[in-house]
Amino acid sequence: MNHFLLFHSSARILSALALLIPLSTTSVFASNELGKFLGAMDSEHPSWFKDSFLDFEEDIAEAATQEKRLVLYFWQTGCPYCNALIEHNFSQRDIVETMNTHYDVVAINIWGDREIIQVGGQTFTEKTLAAALNVNFTPTLLFFNESRDIALRLNGYYPPTELRAALDWAKKSSNSDKTFPEYLANLQGVPDNAQINRQEFFESDLLDISDQAGEPFAIYFEQSNCRQCDILHQKVLTQSLVRNQAKQIKSFQFDMWSNTPVTTVDGRQITVREFARDLNVQFAPTVIFFDSSGKEVMRMDGAFKTFHTYGIFRYVNEVAYLEEPNFQRYLGALAERLREKGYDVDIWSYDLAVSQNNKAITPD
């Protein structure tokens, strides 16, 4: 468990580009060729969210007295994935009932300046807390137990079925003896004869990860009978915008429930199943990116559409994390650069994520 103490803005504001980052002060407005920014969506938070004084130690204790747990919901203006969470998930009666019965939800704007009292008296602003907790995507949900540890972390948007499972598993009264990935897989069921998706750019089965030292690589953890895996392969990786980036990094694929032996970077010989558990892989698909030393530098483990997936791969391929540790700032700058070239950016489209004259474009 990771202890809380260890984690050290549209036409709406230029077509709600504040979804990504506040715009730089450079004058991109002067160009008549500035591309459109599409797909941003705003949401009104439900009235049942907790009105917190942002003293999380107090919030955790108060929730515990009511047999509840605290959930921090990290969001940003214009985020379509946040909108999906609010309008698709938090509009369903059973999910709302579970939230009200078992959780107190506090909303944190990843670009906000409200002061937060951290556990142990440490103080942050909303945006510095998000950075300290390495929040790369919105929405991100952090579930805290009574010991102020993070019991469960959901990076990015989880569809209703997966969210229901997470809420059931993470509640205080849960008596599950399974990890969340095991619990979720058990609910979904996996046919014995089902096949996982394959890509021609995947390398042959990787059995010794220690051999990859000196070269960046990616591992796709997937499973059969997986709708989100199908979407990744059939709707996202089929787009040349994403595919061209995905092919630039050496990539391997694992069935996250396989008992095939594998040698890790540090020389341990374990099964793929154990490896996925050690890496806290809890959602299929999860793509983990490693640098040339075998250190994890980024992971994609939510339900993402084309532009964000493209941005994640490009962020890794450019080794941009060394200069810009905040992925959202990188993504916002990337969108701005593309729009300056006259391209339209649609963060909620599969086939026209970057386009010109309604035709898909694959930037250099």
Secondary structure as a PSIPRED ss2 file (coil, helix, strand):
# PSIPRED VFORMAT (PSIPRED V4.0)

   1 M C   1.000  0.000  0.000
   2 N E   0.000  0.000  1.000
   3 H E   0.000  0.000  1.000
   4 F H   0.000  1.000  0.000
   5 L H   0.000  1.000  0.000
   6 L H   0.000  1.000  0.000
   7 F C   1.000  0.000  0.000
   8 H C   1.000  0.000  0.000
   9 S C   1.000  0.000  0.000
  10 S C   1.000  0.000  0.000
  11 A C   1.000  0.000  0.000
  12 R C   1.000  0.000  0.000
  13 I H   0.000  1.000  0.000
  14 L H   0.000  1.000  0.000
  15 S H   0.000  1.000  0.000
  16 A H   0.000  1.000  0.000
  17 L H   0.000  1.000  0.000
  18 A H   0.000  1.000  0.000
  19 L H   0.000  1.000  0.000
  20 L C   1.000  0.000  0.000
  21 I C   1.000  0.000  0.000
  22 P C   1.000  0.000  0.000
  23 L C   1.000  0.000  0.000
  24 S C   1.000  0.000  0.000
  25 T C   1.000  0.000  0.000
  26 T C   1.000  0.000  0.000
  27 S C   1.000  0.000  0.000
  28 V C   1.000  0.000  0.000
  29 F C   1.000  0.000  0.000
  30 A C   1.000  0.000  0.000
  31 S C   1.000  0.000  0.000
  32 N C   1.000  0.000  0.000
  33 E C   1.000  0.000  0.000
  34 L C   1.000  0.000  0.000
  35 G C   1.000  0.000  0.000
  36 K C   1.000  0.000  0.000
  37 F E   0.000  0.000  1.000
  38 L E   0.000  0.000  1.000
  39 G C   1.000  0.000  0.000
  40 A C   1.000  0.000  0.000
  41 M C   1.000  0.000  0.000
  42 D C   1.000  0.000  0.000
  43 S C   1.000  0.000  0.000
  44 E C   1.000  0.000  0.000
  45 H C   1.000  0.000  0.000
  46 P C   1.000  0.000  0.000
  47 S C   1.000  0.000  0.000
  48 W C   1.000  0.000  0.000
  49 F C   1.000  0.000  0.000
  50 K C   1.000  0.000  0.000
  51 D C   1.000  0.000  0.000
  52 S C   1.000  0.000  0.000
  53 F C   1.000  0.000  0.000
  54 L C   1.000  0.000  0.000
  55 D E   0.000  0.000  1.000
  56 F H   0.000  1.000  0.000
  57 E H   0.000  1.000  0.000
  58 E H   0.000  1.000  0.000
  59 D H   0.000  1.000  0.000
  60 I H   0.000  1.000  0.000
  61 A H   0.000  1.000  0.000
  62 E H   0.000  1.000  0.000
  63 A H   0.000  1.000  0.000
  64 A H   0.000  1.000  0.000
  65 T H   0.000  1.000  0.000
  66 Q C   1.000  0.000  0.000
  67 E C   1.000  0.000  0.000
  68 K C   1.000  0.000  0.000
  69 R E   0.000  0.000  1.000
  70 L E   0.000  0.000  1.000
  71 V E   0.000  0.000  1.000
  72 L E   0.000  0.000  1.000
  73 Y E   0.000  0.000  1.000
  74 F E   0.000  0.000  1.000
  75 W E   0.000  0.000  1.000
  76 Q C   1.000  0.000  0.000
  77 T C   1.000  0.000  0.000
  78 G C   1.000  0.000  0.000
  79 C C   1.000  0.000  0.000
  80 P H   0.000  1.000  0.000
  81 Y H   0.000  1.000  0.000
  82 C H   0.000  1.000  0.000
  83 N H   0.000  1.000  0.000
  84 A H   0.000  1.000  0.000
  85 L H   0.000  1.000  0.000
  86 I H   0.000  1.000  0.000
  87 E H   0.000  1.000  0.000
  88 H H   0.000  1.000  0.000
  89 N H   0.000  1.000  0.000
  90 F C   1.000  0.000  0.000
  91 S C   1.000  0.000  0.000
  92 Q C   1.000  0.000  0.000
  93 R H   0.000  1.000  0.000
  94 D H   0.000  1.000  0.000
  95 I H   0.000  1.000  0.000
  96 V H   0.000  1.000  0.000
  97 E H   0.000  1.000  0.000
  98 T H   0.000  1.000  0.000
  99 M H   0.000  1.000  0.000
 100 N H   0.000  1.000  0.000
 101 T H   0.000  1.000  0.000
 102 H H   0.000  1.000  0.000
 103 Y E   0.000  0.000  1.000
 104 D E   0.000  0.000  1.000
 105 V E   0.000  0.000  1.000
 106 V E   0.000  0.000  1.000
 107 A E   0.000  0.000  1.000
 108 I E   0.000  0.000  1.000
 109 N E   0.000  0.000  1.000
 110 I C   1.000  0.000  0.000
 111 W C   1.000  0.000  0.000
 112 G C   1.000  0.000  0.000
 113 D C   1.000  0.000  0.000
 114 R C   1.000  0.000  0.000
 115 E E   0.000  0.000  1.000
 116 I E   0.000  0.000  1.000
 117 I E   0.000  0.000  1.000
 118 Q C   1.000  0.000  0.000
 119 V H   0.000  1.000  0.000
 120 G H   0.000  1.000  0.000
 121 G H   0.000  1.000  0.000
 122 Q C   1.000  0.000  0.000
 123 T E   0.000  0.000  1.000
 124 F E   0.000  0.000  1.000
 125 T E   0.000  0.000  1.000
 126 E H   0.000  1.000  0.000
 127 K H   0.000  1.000  0.000
 128 T H   0.000  1.000  0.000
 129 L H   0.000  1.000  0.000
 130 A H   0.000  1.000  0.000
 131 A H   0.000  1.000  0.000
 132 A H   0.000  1.000  0.000
 133 L C   1.000  0.000  0.000
 134 N C   1.000  0.000  0.000
 135 V C   1.000  0.000  0.000
 136 N C   1.000  0.000  0.000
 137 F C   1.000  0.000  0.000
 138 T C   1.000  0.000  0.000
 139 P C   1.000  0.000  0.000
 140 T E   0.000  0.000  1.000
 141 L E   0.000  0.000  1.000
 142 L E   0.000  0.000  1.000
 143 F E   0.000  0.000  1.000
 144 F E   0.000  0.000  1.000
 145 N C   1.000  0.000  0.000
 146 E C   1.000  0.000  0.000
 147 S C   1.000  0.000  0.000
 148 R C   1.000  0.000  0.000
 149 D E   0.000  0.000  1.000
 150 I E   0.000  0.000  1.000
 151 A E   0.000  0.000  1.000
 152 L E   0.000  0.000  1.000
 153 R E   0.000  0.000  1.000
 154 L E   0.000  0.000  1.000
 155 N E   0.000  0.000  1.000
 156 G C   1.000  0.000  0.000
 157 Y C   1.000  0.000  0.000
 158 Y C   1.000  0.000  0.000
 159 P C   1.000  0.000  0.000
 160 P H   0.000  1.000  0.000
 161 T H   0.000  1.000  0.000
 162 E H   0.000  1.000  0.000
 163 L H   0.000  1.000  0.000
 164 R H   0.000  1.000  0.000
 165 A H   0.000  1.000  0.000
 166 A H   0.000  1.000  0.000
 167 L H   0.000  1.000  0.000
 168 D H   0.000  1.000  0.000
 169 W H   0.000  1.000  0.000
 170 A H   0.000  1.000  0.000
 171 K C   1.000  0.000  0.000
 172 K C   1.000  0.000  0.000
 173 S C   1.000  0.000  0.000
 174 S C   1.000  0.000  0.000
 175 N C   1.000  0.000  0.000
 176 S C   1.000  0.000  0.000
 177 D C   1.000  0.000  0.000
 178 K C   1.000  0.000  0.000
 179 T C   1.000  0.000  0.000
 180 F H   0.000  1.000  0.000
 181 P H   0.000  1.000  0.000
 182 E H   0.000  1.000  0.000
 183 Y H   0.000  1.000  0.000
 184 L H   0.000  1.000  0.000
 185 A H   0.000  1.000  0.000
 186 N H   0.000  1.000  0.000
 187 L H   0.000  1.000  0.000
 188 Q H   0.000  1.000  0.000
 189 G C   1.000  0.000  0.000
 190 V C   1.000  0.000  0.000
 191 P C   1.000  0.000  0.000
 192 D C   1.000  0.000  0.000
 193 N C   1.000  0.000  0.000
 194 A C   1.000  0.000  0.000
 195 Q C   1.000  0.000  0.000
 196 I C   1.000  0.000  0.000
 197 N C   1.000  0.000  0.000
 198 R C   1.000  0.000  0.000
 199 Q C   1.000  0.000  0.000
 200 E C   1.000  0.000  0.000
 201 F C   1.000  0.000  0.000
 202 F E   0.000  0.000  1.000
 203 E C   1.000  0.000  0.000
 204 S C   1.000  0.000  0.000
 205 D C   1.000  0.000  0.000
 206 L C   1.000  0.000  0.000
 207 L C   1.000  0.000  0.000
 208 D E   0.000  0.000  1.000
 209 I H   0.000  1.000  0.000
 210 S H   0.000  1.000  0.000
 211 D H   0.000  1.000  0.000
 212 Q H   0.000  1.000  0.000
 213 A C   1.000  0.000  0.000
 214 G C   1.000  0.000  0.000
 215 E C   1.000  0.000  0.000
 216 P C   1.000  0.000  0.000
 217 F E   0.000  0.000  1.000
 218 A E   0.000  0.000  1.000
 219 I E   0.000  0.000  1.000
 220 Y E   0.000  0.000  1.000
 221 F E   0.000  0.000  1.000
 222 E E   0.000  0.000  1.000
 223 Q C   1.000  0.000  0.000
 224 S C   1.000  0.000  0.000
 225 N C   1.000  0.000  0.000
 226 C C   1.000  0.000  0.000
 227 R H   0.000  1.000  0.000
 228 Q H   0.000  1.000  0.000
 229 C H   0.000  1.000  0.000
 230 D H   0.000  1.000  0.000
 231 I H   0.000  1.000  0.000
 232 L H   0.000  1.000  0.000
 233 H H   0.000  1.000  0.000
 234 Q H   0.000  1.000  0.000
 235 K H   0.000  1.000  0.000
 236 V H   0.000  1.000  0.000
 237 L C   1.000  0.000  0.000
 238 T C   1.000  0.000  0.000
 239 Q C   1.000  0.000  0.000
 240 S H   0.000  1.000  0.000
 241 L H   0.000  1.000  0.000
 242 V H   0.000  1.000  0.000
 243 R H   0.000  1.000  0.000
 244 N H   0.000  1.000  0.000
 245 Q H   0.000  1.000  0.000
 246 A H   0.000  1.000  0.000
 247 K C   1.000  0.000  0.000
 248 Q C   1.000  0.000  0.000
 249 I C   1.000  0.000  0.000
 250 K E   0.000  0.000  1.000
 251 S E   0.000  0.000  1.000
 252 F E   0.000  0.000  1.000
 253 Q E   0.000  0.000  1.000
 254 F E   0.000  0.000  1.000
 255 D E   0.000  0.000  1.000
 256 M C   1.000  0.000  0.000
 257 W C   1.000  0.000  0.000
 258 S C   1.000  0.000  0.000
 259 N C   1.000  0.000  0.000
 260 T C   1.000  0.000  0.000
 261 P E   0.000  0.000  1.000
 262 V E   0.000  0.000  1.000
 263 T E   0.000  0.000  1.000
 264 T C   1.000  0.000  0.000
 265 V C   1.000  0.000  0.000
 266 D C   1.000  0.000  0.000
 267 G C   1.000  0.000  0.000
 268 R C   1.000  0.000  0.000
 269 Q E   0.000  0.000  1.000
 270 I E   0.000  0.000  1.000
 271 T E   0.000  0.000  1.000
 272 V H   0.000  1.000  0.000
 273 R H   0.000  1.000  0.000
 274 E H   0.000  1.000  0.000
 275 F H   0.000  1.000  0.000
 276 A H   0.000  1.000  0.000
 277 R H   0.000  1.000  0.000
 278 D H   0.000  1.000  0.000
 279 L C   1.000  0.000  0.000
 280 N C   1.000  0.000  0.000
 281 V C   1.000  0.000  0.000
 282 Q C   1.000  0.000  0.000
 283 F C   1.000  0.000  0.000
 284 A C   1.000  0.000  0.000
 285 P C   1.000  0.000  0.000
 286 T E   0.000  0.000  1.000
 287 V E   0.000  0.000  1.000
 288 I E   0.000  0.000  1.000
 289 F E   0.000  0.000  1.000
 290 F E   0.000  0.000  1.000
 291 D C   1.000  0.000  0.000
 292 S C   1.000  0.000  0.000
 293 S C   1.000  0.000  0.000
 294 G C   1.000  0.000  0.000
 295 K C   1.000  0.000  0.000
 296 E E   0.000  0.000  1.000
 297 V E   0.000  0.000  1.000
 298 M E   0.000  0.000  1.000
 299 R E   0.000  0.000  1.000
 300 M E   0.000  0.000  1.000
 301 D C   1.000  0.000  0.000
 302 G C   1.000  0.000  0.000
 303 A C   1.000  0.000  0.000
 304 F C   1.000  0.000  0.000
 305 K C   1.000  0.000  0.000
 306 T H   0.000  1.000  0.000
 307 F H   0.000  1.000  0.000
 308 H H   0.000  1.000  0.000
 309 T H   0.000  1.000  0.000
 310 Y H   0.000  1.000  0.000
 311 G H   0.000  1.000  0.000
 312 I H   0.000  1.000  0.000
 313 F H   0.000  1.000  0.000
 314 R H   0.000  1.000  0.000
 315 Y H   0.000  1.000  0.000
 316 V H   0.000  1.000  0.000
 317 N H   0.000  1.000  0.000
 318 E C   1.000  0.000  0.000
 319 V C   1.000  0.000  0.000
 320 A H   0.000  1.000  0.000
 321 Y H   0.000  1.000  0.000
 322 L H   0.000  1.000  0.000
 323 E C   1.000  0.000  0.000
 324 E C   1.000  0.000  0.000
 325 P C   1.000  0.000  0.000
 326 N C   1.000  0.000  0.000
 327 F H   0.000  1.000  0.000
 328 Q H   0.000  1.000  0.000
 329 R H   0.000  1.000  0.000
 330 Y H   0.000  1.000  0.000
 331 L H   0.000  1.000  0.000
 332 G H   0.000  1.000  0.000
 333 A H   0.000  1.000  0.000
 334 L H   0.000  1.000  0.000
 335 A H   0.000  1.000  0.000
 336 E H   0.000  1.000  0.000
 337 R H   0.000  1.000  0.000
 338 L H   0.000  1.000  0.000
 339 R H   0.000  1.000  0.000
 340 E H   0.000  1.000  0.000
 341 K C   1.000  0.000  0.000
 342 G C   1.000  0.000  0.000
 343 Y C   1.000  0.000  0.000
 344 D E   0.000  0.000  1.000
 345 V E   0.000  0.000  1.000
 346 D E   0.000  0.000  1.000
 347 I C   1.000  0.000  0.000
 348 W C   1.000  0.000  0.000
 349 S C   1.000  0.000  0.000
 350 Y C   1.000  0.000  0.000
 351 D C   1.000  0.000  0.000
 352 L C   1.000  0.000  0.000
 353 A C   1.000  0.000  0.000
 354 V E   0.000  0.000  1.000
 355 S E   0.000  0.000  1.000
 356 Q E   0.000  0.000  1.000
 357 N C   1.000  0.000  0.000
 358 N C   1.000  0.000  0.000
 359 K E   0.000  0.000  1.000
 360 A E   0.000  0.000  1.000
 361 I C   1.000  0.000  0.000
 362 T C   1.000  0.000  0.000
 363 P C   1.000  0.000  0.000
 364 D C   1.000  0.000  0.000
